[in-house]
Amino acid sequence: MGAGRVLTRISVAPALLIVAWLAVSLPLLMAGWFRPLPVIGLFLPLAAGALWLGLRERPGPAAREPVGTPRWATAGVLAVGLVFLVVELALVSEQIVPRRDPASYVQFAVWLSEHGSLPIPQDRAAFGGGDPALTYGSPAFYQRGESIVPQFMAGLPMVLALGHWLGGMTGLLAVAPVLGACAVVAFGGLAARLVGPRWAPAAALLLAVTLPMLWAARSSYSELVALLLFLGGLSLLHDARNADVAAARGRAFLAGLALGLIVLVRIDGLRDVLPVLAFAGLLTVTGVAWGVPTPFSRRVGYALGGGLLLGAGAGLAEGFVLSRPYLEYLSDSLDPLLMISAATVVLTAALVLALRNRRTGPVLLRAAGRLARPPFPTAAAVLTVLVTVGFAVRPLVQTVVRVPVTQPDKDTAAYIEFLQRFEKLPVDGARQYYENSLIWVAWYAGVPALLAATIGSALLARRLLRGRDPQWLLPLAVVAWTSVTTLWRPGITPDQPWASRRFLPVVIPGLLLIALWATARAVRAYRRNGHGPRATRAAAVGAVTVLAVPALGMAIPSFYPPVERGSVAGVAGLCRQIGDGRRSVVIVDKLTGERFSQVVRGMCGRPAARTVAGARPDDVRRIIGRIRAAGRTPVVLGAKPDDVAPYGRPRHALRLRARQDGHTLVSPPHGTWTYNVDVWLAEPSP
């Protein structure tokens, strides 16, 4: 097998495996049978089928690749991925105590791996029945009736559960570095397809040294799985152009399924895949814009659209059945997105019908053909540049605010005010700082990459309207749509590097891919102007260095040291302090209750509840009596000795001294902060 085929196969295999895993896991989870034996037993044959369908070689009408892929290119991509994996494993974080998303995903995954079903029972009987002084929910774990519903979609927790089955907490935490390394390799594979195989190692390197990638791949972020599915889906669809009809349909279906399943991982991924639906509809009518015959594209379009709808439908089904409280919390942004998605389906269907109509079809096709004539290609290029300029000047003309209404929004506003005081900024919790979104991207990708991507996008828009580079039609459409909508409204708490995760699934990889394409064109033009191979190689290395150094310089200060180290051992010690047997844990401190309720319930395997605001020591004593009446042993947790001293002799159950990610609002991230956690325990005497 040639080096080119090796690169194309290894760059899509991880996405195919994730598609197979999610396709098996979701039905079993919804049936309450998410257990190692049935999941792995069904996954193995389905994974084999997906790999065979997605990787088999049957050349088709546009088969041109892989051509001239040197072994060093494939080896370079693998080397970057391997080094990335080693570094991330060495610096992996231990974010397992819920404060933000990674630890919440971890606790979600721990529960799934050990219980295999949702929702989580509150186990009120362990506290002598319901009591008005107790609550069972916590941030990211909603209390609904007599159950607890985890926040977020189940896609990432189902993937993390495999790591927990194989290696406990060590295996679970190692999943993120593995996903990150696979994404680096997959990005190199996509660049080999769209830019050229000799540029694949540079692409892998550029993504690997950006802070959002380095930062996210050492913790459990859903963006990693979404990125892998995005890259794998685009690569599979690109490969469909080079296969015969049967193989192309299989690859297109898997590509659509991979892109659709992003919704199962991130509900806002529904926005990112809308251009794919329109593209699939276009393919069912004509393949001219994609550079393939129409009969061929029609079958590919149906397969792509079917896979996309199936994957996205599975994600929406999981969301509304198992994660409904989370979707209700997001209703202000999700409801408009659902309406836009429904409108996209209707408009795509109407456009397809209109194009197939004998009267309207030729008229619409002639109108589309006029877009290839002046001045439209040049206008598209100019508009692309103007959009970037608009985002660049946005901070001068707009200040984005959001008045907090719900309690979570008020908590976020209070947090923003805390950071503003710390940074000596004007205090206004309604500030969102979204007007700086392009500045954030420039921090992480580097100004040279941003400029190169702007020029490259303008050139690609012009060339596509002229009928050139048809393989770029869908990638550019997705990257442009998602970048504009994300930059306009990132929809995330604006402290850094936290907010950088919003740009990881599409924006930063897309920007780097287009920047590399523009760089490759410039280097090739340099060679055509009479410069020899040695000078051309030097120019290529210099250009990649200019792109990589700013991103790497930004990443280093905030990437080391590892954060929240010692949490796994600390929680294990806490569980031992709580003890085995029939223990019921009451947490009397608000912050400790928010952080440790699900930790005690999931990792320690003990029923946990926390007292409501305003609860008094007499309420706690009453609860202690009810726990004893139920035949169980009460345990009280708090943040300080004084919290638990009224109920028994205090013991220091957890003492963690570590580092956490830094937090900035108007400047690049630049280091880590202190992270101290204490938990005190008391066992009330009979």
Disulfide bonds with the S-S distance in Angstrom:
Cys575-Cys604 1.99
